[in-house]
Amino acid sequence: MSHNIKPSTKIHTINDAIKLSKKRLPKLVFDFIDGASGDDKLAEINSFALDQIRLEPKVFRNVEKRILSKKFFDFDFDYPFGFAPMGMTNLSWPEADKMIAIESSYNNIPTCVSMASSTTLEDMFNFSDGHSWMQIYIFQSEEFIMELLNRAKNIGYKVLILTVDVPILSRRARDDRNGFGYPFKIGPKQFLDFALHPQWSLTTLLKGSPRPMNYVTSKTGDQIFRRKESRGATDWDTLKRIRDAWKDKLIIKGVMNFEDAKKIKESGADAIQVSNHGGRQLDSATAAINALPVIRKTVGKDFPLIFDSGIRSGSDILRALAFGADFVMLGRPLMYAVGADGAKGLRRIINLIKEELSTNLGLVGLNNINEVDEKIIAEKYLKDIKY
Ligand SMILES: Cc1cc2nc3c(=O)[nH]c(=O)nc-3n(C[C@H](O)[C@H](O)[C@H](O)COP(=O)(O)O)c2cc1C
């Protein structure tokens, strides 16, 4: 797969990608991607809360040339955003992982590889030309985790993300209703769903149904991905062990509470990712963006903060940066884009987000993304910034 990809002509907004992917994907797959936990509302609330933050146009600022490049840790990225870790991405279309990795290399931005990814850590590092960061959960055997850390280090991974907001996997009603689980069970209901979406089903049949490849290729006994297994035994000692075992950059993902943030910073982590897992864990949590200013205030202005959950546009990226993030991650938009039109869909969505980011940066009167702060937010909405 080369970098030379023609952007989809079928997609003009993120909603186009959502609609198209809903049509092309089996219901069971679309609902796995789109779904949230419990009452299924928080994913929408995340985006709605971002949307409520209105920006202020400014004039006479000479914004003809605009810089979008952003330094994060020691990396010089071309844009202030990257791709969030997502397990079993190839469900959205065969080779989705590869498309996402290639897109990250093409744009010189990072892509986070889930330990439950459907492509090995090794292949993702190659496809992304080294733009991969690795994400782990702590569950099942810690021996396996240590094997993954060693593997990642030997490949050349420089950044590890420890996701901590899934001590217990939340229930997602849509998955239960559709009989979605791993390993996949194919009964009459699922068979009908697949038959009604022949393009996805035939391509998946041809390429093989996605498997958690980091488990399949493990050398530490028989590693089987058990999605619903408890991760509840994780505690502050776990963080200490991971910090001791991983000497390069360590990001703690899934933090919403300022006291947690303070303790994580004191424990020697290099960055925090403020996130409510895209609304897929505590359904009654606040919109992730509301936690960001409080956490920024707690950790101080220089501690690296990443934000995800609900980002759907270039304006949303500006909003998150204005609320205190240094860097932003995209989740579902990648899956919708690939589900809608494969690599072309992904290229198109990323182009749209970049274009909007650049245009709107100029419209709020700035020509450098590194100058974004709360002054781009309309006065009326500033009361939400609690620092
Ligand atoms: C289908 C899917 C799978 C995910 N898998 C993981 C995962 O394996 N590890 C992880 O840390 N987060 C995972 N997440 C959460 C994302 O990394 C991210 O926090 C979330 O999608 C951001 O919200 P957004 O989708 O509204 O952009 C997953 C999210 C989705 C939608």
The ligand as a MOL file (V3000), in Angstrom:
LIG
                    3D

  0  0  0     0  0            999 V3000
M  V30 BEGIN CTAB
M  V30 COUNTS 31 33 0 0 0
M  V30 BEGIN ATOM
M  V30 1 C -13.8220 0.3640 18.6490 0
M  V30 2 C -12.9820 0.9530 19.7280 0
M  V30 3 C -11.9590 0.2050 20.3020 0
M  V30 4 C -11.1670 0.7660 21.2980 0
M  V30 5 N -10.1330 0.0400 21.8100 0
M  V30 6 C -9.2930 0.6110 22.7060 0
M  V30 7 C -8.1350 -0.0690 23.1460 0
M  V30 8 O -7.8690 -1.2020 22.7520 0
M  V30 9 N -7.3230 0.5710 24.0350 0
M  V30 10 C -7.5890 1.8400 24.5050 0
M  V30 11 O -6.8150 2.3720 25.2920 0
M  V30 12 N -8.6710 2.5040 24.0740 0
M  V30 13 C -9.5110 1.9420 23.1840 0
M  V30 14 N -10.5920 2.6510 22.7200 0
M  V30 15 C -10.7920 4.0500 23.1790 0
M  V30 16 C -10.0340 5.0350 22.2650 0
M  V30 17 O -8.6480 4.8990 22.3930 0
M  V30 18 C -10.4020 6.4870 22.5860 0
M  V30 19 O -10.2020 6.7390 23.9450 0
M  V30 20 C -11.8480 6.8550 22.2180 0
M  V30 21 O -12.2750 6.1620 21.0630 0
M  V30 22 C -11.9280 8.3510 21.9690 0
M  V30 23 O -13.2260 8.7630 21.7940 0
M  V30 24 P -13.8790 9.0270 20.3450 0
M  V30 25 O -14.0820 7.6830 19.7300 0
M  V30 26 O -15.1410 9.7030 20.6770 0
M  V30 27 O -12.9250 9.8610 19.5360 0
M  V30 28 C -11.4240 2.0950 21.7350 0
M  V30 29 C -12.4490 2.8290 21.1590 0
M  V30 30 C -13.2200 2.2840 20.1630 0
M  V30 31 C -14.2990 3.1220 19.5450 0
M  V30 END ATOM
M  V30 BEGIN BOND
M  V30 1 1 1 2
M  V30 2 1 2 3
M  V30 3 2 2 30
M  V30 4 2 3 4
M  V30 5 1 4 5
M  V30 6 1 4 28
M  V30 7 2 5 6
M  V30 8 1 6 7
M  V30 9 1 6 13
M  V30 10 2 7 8
M  V30 11 1 7 9
M  V30 12 1 9 10
M  V30 13 2 10 11
M  V30 14 1 10 12
M  V30 15 2 12 13
M  V30 16 1 13 14
M  V30 17 1 14 15
M  V30 18 1 14 28
M  V30 19 1 15 16
M  V30 20 1 16 17
M  V30 21 1 16 18
M  V30 22 1 18 19
M  V30 23 1 18 20
M  V30 24 1 20 21
M  V30 25 1 20 22
M  V30 26 1 22 23
M  V30 27 1 23 24
M  V30 28 2 24 25
M  V30 29 1 24 26
M  V30 30 1 24 27
M  V30 31 2 28 29
M  V30 32 1 29 30
M  V30 33 1 30 31
M  V30 END BOND
M  V30 END CTAB
M  END
